[in-house]
Amino acid sequence: MISLPAWPISTARETELLAQVLASPQWGGFHSIVGEFEKQFAAYQGCAYGISAVNGTVTLEMMLACAGIQPGDEVIVPAISFVSTATAVTRIGAVPVFVDIEPYSFNMDPSRVAEAISPKTRALVAVHFGGALADVDALASLCAERGLLFFEDAAHAHGSEWNGKRAGSFGLASSFSFQNGKVMTAGEGGIVLTSDEALAARLRSYANQGRRPGYSFFHHFEAGNNYRITALQAAVLTAQLERLDSQIALRAANWRAFLDEYGDARGVTWQRVPAEVNRNSNYLVLGRVDADRDPFCARLQAEGIPCTPFYPHTLYGNPLYTSGDAPCRVMPCPNAEACIGDAFWIGFRALMGDEETARKVARVAR
């Protein structure tokens, strides 16, 4: 049995910042530490503005709604992702259009996106699956050519880069998650990033019950909601951000050791990460098994390695969409459907120990 570090990790720094908040008269979202964290994280990812909210599902909805996506508009999403990528589109009355992924990057295939565009298409949401960015050059170029809004679901990609530019800074806006299993966490939480000043103002009002700067607490200009995070969450996230760089470097070093130990053994094709991805959060170790996937996963699980068979179905295979209760459009997705049967992921805890632990994980996977 391999012993892996627990997650989440907290240190004296979280305790210190939490104590400062607890000693203050404001524990809620109006404490200055919330705004400070938003600025720090936005700058870290290369954006001008950050608007935090209670979770990454809400931030996806906020992002689309405040950018003007309307009921009946089509929004292209990958067939493989967590359900929030699709339900964010559905919940604001728009129609998700599901497109195929590349067979080994697990990210949206730009050529399939081009085929899916219709007169009703207004936007696309690229998911950076596992932490490695989708082909943002091709996708952003396609959006510019076809007049579409480009959004990023960067829930896996804190600190990841494409040619030196951080995830979340390529589109009009991006959404990050701070849920308990993410590489930065406060248990729950999320944030929208953008460099568009007008959009940032709409997002901030939307998440703060329709208020606007310069007016009283009881002036509300739109039907917003209370999506504010607490100062306690912001304190934890501030500490988490401070050590994110060192944790990314640790996972990168351990991933290199893992691949060195795995060598040229056959049986698994690991995620193909484009050369342009010069920095990867390594949120997930992804692969596809040449033989029977489930016994492979069971073998790793028996050794204490957090190995999970892939999603049991594509996004459009969820009852919400197969029942017809929610409108959608489905393009041919043979790669996504094949991954359901042979792909898996290993959680990033497997890369949070020392080098020898990473090598032990690789030996079990051989």
C-alpha positions as CSV (number, residue, x, y, z in Angstrom):
1,M,0.0,0.0,0.0
2,I,1.4,3.4,-1.1
3,S,1.1,6.2,1.4
4,L,0.1,9.5,-0.3
5,P,-0.3,13.0,1.2
6,A,-3.8,13.9,2.4
7,W,-5.7,16.7,0.7
8,P,-6.6,19.5,1.4
9,I,-3.4,20.7,3.0
10,S,-3.4,23.5,5.5
11,T,-0.5,25.2,7.3
12,A,0.1,27.8,10.0
13,R,-0.5,30.4,7.3
14,E,-4.2,29.5,6.9
15,T,-4.5,29.6,10.7
16,E,-2.9,33.0,10.9
17,L,-5.1,34.6,8.2
18,L,-8.3,33.0,9.6
19,A,-7.4,34.4,13.0
20,Q,-7.2,37.8,11.6
21,V,-10.6,37.5,10.1
22,L,-12.1,36.0,13.2
23,A,-10.7,38.9,15.3
24,S,-12.4,41.4,12.9
25,P,-16.1,42.6,13.0
26,Q,-16.7,41.4,9.4
27,W,-16.6,37.7,8.6
28,G,-18.6,38.0,5.4
29,G,-18.0,39.0,1.9
30,F,-17.4,42.7,2.6
31,H,-14.1,42.2,4.5
32,S,-11.2,43.7,2.6
33,I,-9.4,40.3,2.3
34,V,-12.0,39.2,-0.3
35,G,-11.2,42.0,-2.7
36,E,-7.5,41.6,-2.0
37,F,-7.7,37.9,-2.9
38,E,-9.7,38.7,-6.1
39,K,-7.0,41.1,-7.2
40,Q,-4.2,38.8,-6.4
41,F,-5.7,35.8,-8.2
42,A,-6.7,37.8,-11.2
43,A,-3.2,39.2,-11.6
44,Y,-1.7,35.8,-11.1
45,Q,-3.7,34.4,-14.0
46,G,-3.0,37.5,-16.2
47,C,-6.4,39.2,-15.9
48,A,-7.5,42.6,-14.8
49,Y,-10.5,41.7,-12.7
50,G,-11.7,38.9,-10.5
51,I,-15.2,38.4,-9.1
52,S,-15.5,35.6,-6.6
53,A,-18.6,33.5,-5.8
54,V,-19.8,30.6,-3.8
55,N,-18.7,27.9,-6.3
56,G,-17.4,27.2,-9.8
57,T,-20.9,26.1,-11.0
58,V,-22.3,29.6,-10.2
59,T,-19.3,31.4,-11.7
60,L,-20.0,29.6,-15.1
61,E,-23.6,30.7,-15.0
62,M,-22.6,34.3,-14.0
63,M,-20.0,34.4,-16.8
64,L,-22.5,33.5,-19.6
65,A,-25.4,35.5,-18.3
66,C,-23.5,38.7,-17.7
67,A,-21.8,38.4,-21.1
68,G,-25.3,38.5,-22.7
69,I,-26.0,34.9,-23.7
70,Q,-29.7,34.8,-24.3
71,P,-32.4,32.0,-24.1
72,G,-32.2,30.1,-27.4
73,D,-28.6,31.0,-28.1
74,E,-26.3,28.0,-28.8
75,V,-23.1,27.6,-26.8
76,I,-20.6,25.0,-28.0
77,V,-19.1,22.8,-25.2
78,P,-17.0,19.6,-25.2
79,A,-18.8,16.3,-24.8
80,I,-16.4,15.4,-21.9
81,S,-16.4,17.6,-18.8
82,F,-18.1,17.8,-15.4
83,V,-21.8,18.5,-15.8
84,S,-21.6,22.1,-14.8
85,T,-20.0,23.1,-18.1
86,A,-23.3,22.1,-19.8
87,T,-25.9,22.9,-17.1
88,A,-24.6,26.5,-16.9
89,V,-25.7,26.9,-20.5
90,T,-29.0,25.2,-19.8
91,R,-29.8,27.1,-16.7
92,I,-29.7,30.5,-18.4
93,G,-32.0,29.2,-21.1
94,A,-29.4,28.7,-23.8
95,V,-28.7,25.4,-25.8
96,P,-25.5,23.4,-25.3
97,V,-24.0,22.0,-28.5
98,F,-21.8,19.0,-27.7
99,V,-18.7,18.5,-29.8
100,D,-16.0,15.8,-29.8
101,I,-12.7,15.9,-28.0
102,E,-9.3,15.0,-29.4
103,P,-8.6,11.3,-28.7
104,Y,-5.6,11.7,-26.4
105,S,-5.5,15.4,-25.2
106,F,-9.1,14.9,-23.9
107,N,-9.7,18.5,-24.9
108,M,-12.2,20.1,-27.4
109,D,-11.3,19.4,-31.0
110,P,-11.2,22.8,-32.9
111,S,-12.0,21.1,-36.2
112,R,-15.2,19.7,-34.6
113,V,-16.1,23.1,-33.2
114,A,-15.9,24.6,-36.7
115,E,-18.3,21.9,-38.0
116,A,-20.8,22.6,-35.2
117,I,-21.3,26.3,-35.7
118,S,-24.8,27.3,-36.9
119,P,-26.6,30.7,-37.3
120,K,-27.7,30.3,-33.7
121,T,-24.2,29.8,-32.2
122,R,-23.2,32.6,-30.0
123,A,-20.2,31.3,-28.0
124,L,-18.0,28.4,-27.0
125,V,-16.7,27.2,-23.7
126,A,-13.3,25.6,-23.8
127,V,-12.4,23.2,-20.9
128,H,-8.8,22.8,-20.0
129,F,-9.2,19.1,-19.0
130,G,-6.8,17.8,-16.3
131,G,-4.9,21.1,-16.3
132,A,-3.5,21.1,-19.8
133,L,-4.9,23.9,-21.9
134,A,-7.1,23.2,-25.0
135,D,-5.8,24.6,-28.3
136,V,-6.5,28.2,-27.3
137,D,-4.8,29.6,-30.4
138,A,-7.0,27.7,-32.8
139,L,-10.2,28.2,-30.7
140,A,-9.7,31.9,-30.2
141,S,-8.9,32.4,-33.9
142,L,-12.0,30.5,-34.9
143,C,-14.1,32.6,-32.5
144,A,-12.7,35.8,-34.0
145,E,-13.4,34.7,-37.5
146,R,-16.9,33.6,-36.8
147,G,-17.9,36.4,-34.4
148,L,-18.3,34.1,-31.4
149,L,-17.6,34.8,-27.7
150,F,-14.8,32.7,-26.3
151,F,-15.0,31.5,-22.7
152,E,-12.7,29.3,-20.6
153,D,-13.8,26.7,-18.0
154,A,-10.4,26.6,-16.2
155,A,-11.6,24.7,-13.1
156,H,-8.6,22.3,-13.5
157,A,-6.0,24.8,-14.7
158,H,-4.9,27.1,-11.9
159,G,-1.4,28.3,-12.9
160,S,-1.3,26.4,-16.2
161,E,0.2,28.2,-19.2
162,W,0.1,28.2,-23.0
163,N,3.3,29.7,-24.4
164,G,3.8,31.6,-21.2
165,K,0.3,33.0,-20.9
166,R,-1.9,31.8,-18.1
167,A,-5.1,29.9,-18.4
168,G,-8.2,32.1,-18.1
169,S,-6.7,35.1,-19.9
170,F,-7.4,34.0,-23.5
171,G,-11.2,34.6,-23.7
172,L,-13.7,37.3,-22.8
173,A,-14.0,35.6,-19.4
174,S,-13.0,32.5,-17.5
175,S,-14.3,30.5,-14.6
176,F,-12.2,28.7,-11.9
177,S,-13.3,26.4,-9.1
178,F,-12.0,26.2,-5.5
179,Q,-14.0,23.1,-4.6
180,N,-12.5,20.7,-2.0
181,G,-10.7,18.5,-4.6
182,K,-9.1,21.4,-6.6
183,V,-5.4,22.3,-6.5
184,M,-6.5,25.5,-4.7
185,T,-9.4,25.1,-2.3
186,A,-11.4,26.7,0.5
187,G,-13.8,23.7,0.5
188,E,-16.1,25.5,-1.9
189,G,-15.8,28.7,-4.0
190,G,-15.2,30.0,-7.4
191,I,-14.1,33.1,-9.4
192,V,-14.7,34.7,-12.7
193,L,-11.8,36.5,-14.4
194,T,-12.0,39.0,-17.2
195,S,-10.1,42.0,-18.5
196,D,-13.2,43.7,-19.8
197,E,-14.1,46.5,-17.4
198,A,-17.8,46.7,-18.3
199,L,-18.3,42.9,-18.0
200,A,-16.5,43.0,-14.6
201,A,-18.9,45.6,-13.3
202,R,-21.9,43.6,-14.4
203,L,-20.5,40.5,-12.8
204,R,-19.8,42.2,-9.5
205,S,-23.3,43.7,-9.4
206,Y,-24.9,40.4,-10.4
207,A,-23.1,38.6,-7.5
208,N,-23.9,41.3,-5.0
209,Q,-27.7,41.5,-5.3
210,G,-27.7,44.1,-8.0
211,R,-25.8,46.8,-6.1
212,R,-23.6,49.3,-7.8
213,P,-20.6,51.3,-6.4
214,G,-21.5,54.7,-5.1
215,Y,-25.0,53.9,-4.0
216,S,-26.5,52.9,-0.7
217,F,-26.7,49.3,0.5
218,F,-30.5,49.3,-0.3
219,H,-30.2,50.4,-3.9
220,H,-30.5,47.4,-6.3
221,F,-30.4,47.9,-10.1
222,E,-30.9,44.4,-11.4
223,A,-32.2,41.0,-10.2
224,G,-28.9,39.8,-8.9
225,N,-28.3,37.3,-6.1
226,N,-26.0,36.9,-3.1
227,Y,-23.2,34.8,-4.4
228,R,-20.5,36.4,-2.2
229,I,-17.8,34.2,-0.6
230,T,-16.9,34.8,3.0
231,A,-13.8,36.4,4.4
232,L,-13.0,33.0,5.9
233,Q,-12.8,31.4,2.5
234,A,-10.8,34.3,1.1
235,A,-8.3,33.9,4.0
236,V,-7.8,30.2,3.2
237,L,-7.5,30.9,-0.6
238,T,-4.9,33.6,0.0
239,A,-2.7,31.1,1.8
240,Q,-3.4,28.5,-0.9
241,L,-2.3,30.9,-3.6
242,E,0.9,31.7,-1.8
243,R,2.2,28.2,-2.2
244,L,0.6,27.2,-5.5
245,D,3.8,27.8,-7.5
246,S,5.8,25.5,-5.3
247,Q,3.1,22.8,-5.5
248,I,2.9,23.0,-9.3
249,A,6.7,22.7,-9.4
250,L,6.6,19.7,-7.1
251,R,3.9,17.9,-9.3
252,A,5.9,18.7,-12.5
253,A,9.1,17.2,-11.0
254,N,7.2,14.1,-9.8
255,W,5.4,13.7,-13.2
256,R,8.8,13.6,-14.9
257,A,10.0,11.0,-12.4
258,F,6.8,9.0,-13.0
259,L,7.3,9.0,-16.8
260,D,11.0,8.1,-16.4
261,E,10.1,5.1,-14.2
262,Y,7.2,4.0,-16.4
263,G,9.6,4.1,-19.4
264,D,8.5,2.4,-22.6
265,A,6.2,-0.1,-20.9
266,R,3.1,-0.7,-23.0
267,G,-0.5,-0.8,-21.9
268,V,-1.3,2.9,-21.3
269,T,-1.3,5.9,-23.5
270,W,-0.9,8.9,-21.3
271,Q,-2.5,12.3,-22.0
272,R,-0.8,14.0,-25.0
273,V,0.0,17.6,-23.9
274,P,0.7,20.1,-26.6
275,A,4.2,21.5,-26.6
276,E,2.6,25.0,-26.2
277,V,1.5,24.0,-22.7
278,N,4.7,25.0,-21.0
279,R,3.2,24.9,-17.5
280,N,0.6,22.4,-16.3
281,S,-1.3,22.3,-13.0
282,N,-1.3,18.5,-13.3
283,Y,-4.7,18.4,-11.7
284,L,-5.3,14.9,-13.2
285,V,-3.0,12.2,-14.6
286,L,-5.0,11.0,-17.6
287,G,-4.6,8.0,-19.7
288,R,-6.3,5.3,-21.9
289,V,-5.8,1.6,-21.3
290,D,-5.1,-0.6,-24.3
291,A,-6.7,-3.7,-22.7
292,D,-9.4,-3.9,-20.0
293,R,-9.5,-0.6,-18.1
294,D,-11.5,-1.6,-14.9
295,P,-9.0,-4.2,-13.6
296,F,-6.2,-1.8,-14.2
297,C,-8.0,0.8,-12.1
298,A,-8.8,-1.7,-9.4
299,R,-5.2,-2.7,-9.2
300,L,-4.1,0.8,-8.6
301,Q,-6.9,1.4,-6.1
302,A,-5.8,-1.6,-4.1
303,E,-2.4,0.0,-3.7
304,G,-3.9,3.2,-2.3
305,I,-3.6,5.2,-5.6
306,P,-6.6,7.4,-6.3
307,C,-7.4,6.0,-9.8
308,T,-10.9,6.6,-11.2
309,P,-12.5,5.1,-14.3
310,F,-13.5,7.8,-16.7
311,Y,-17.0,9.4,-16.7
312,P,-19.7,6.7,-17.1
313,H,-21.2,8.7,-20.0
314,T,-20.7,11.8,-22.1
315,L,-22.3,15.0,-21.0
316,Y,-25.2,14.4,-23.5
317,G,-25.6,10.9,-22.0
318,N,-26.9,12.4,-18.8
319,P,-30.7,11.8,-18.2
320,L,-31.2,15.6,-18.2
321,Y,-30.4,15.6,-21.9
322,T,-31.4,12.0,-23.0
323,S,-34.9,12.6,-21.6
324,G,-35.4,15.7,-23.7
325,D,-36.1,17.8,-20.6
326,A,-33.3,20.1,-21.6
327,P,-32.8,21.1,-25.3
328,C,-29.3,20.3,-26.7
329,R,-27.6,19.6,-30.0
330,V,-25.2,16.7,-30.3
331,M,-22.5,16.4,-32.9
332,P,-20.8,13.0,-33.7
333,C,-18.5,12.3,-30.8
334,P,-16.7,9.0,-31.4
335,N,-13.6,9.9,-29.4
336,A,-15.6,11.0,-26.4
337,E,-17.6,7.8,-26.5
338,A,-14.5,5.6,-26.8
339,C,-12.9,7.3,-23.8
340,I,-15.9,6.3,-21.7
341,G,-14.8,2.7,-22.1
342,D,-11.0,2.9,-21.8
343,A,-9.9,6.1,-20.1
344,F,-9.1,6.9,-16.5
345,W,-7.6,9.5,-14.3
346,I,-5.3,9.5,-11.2
347,G,-5.8,12.4,-8.8
348,F,-3.0,14.9,-8.2
349,R,-2.3,13.6,-4.7
350,A,-0.3,10.9,-6.4
351,L,2.2,13.6,-7.4
352,M,2.3,15.5,-4.1
353,G,4.7,13.2,-2.3
354,D,8.4,12.8,-2.9
355,E,10.1,11.5,-6.1
356,E,10.3,7.9,-4.8
357,T,6.6,7.9,-4.1
358,A,5.9,9.0,-7.7
359,R,8.1,6.2,-9.0
360,K,6.3,3.7,-6.9
361,V,3.0,4.8,-8.4
362,A,4.5,4.4,-11.9
363,R,5.7,0.9,-11.1
364,V,2.2,-0.1,-10.0
365,A,0.9,1.3,-13.3
366,R,3.4,-0.6,-15.5
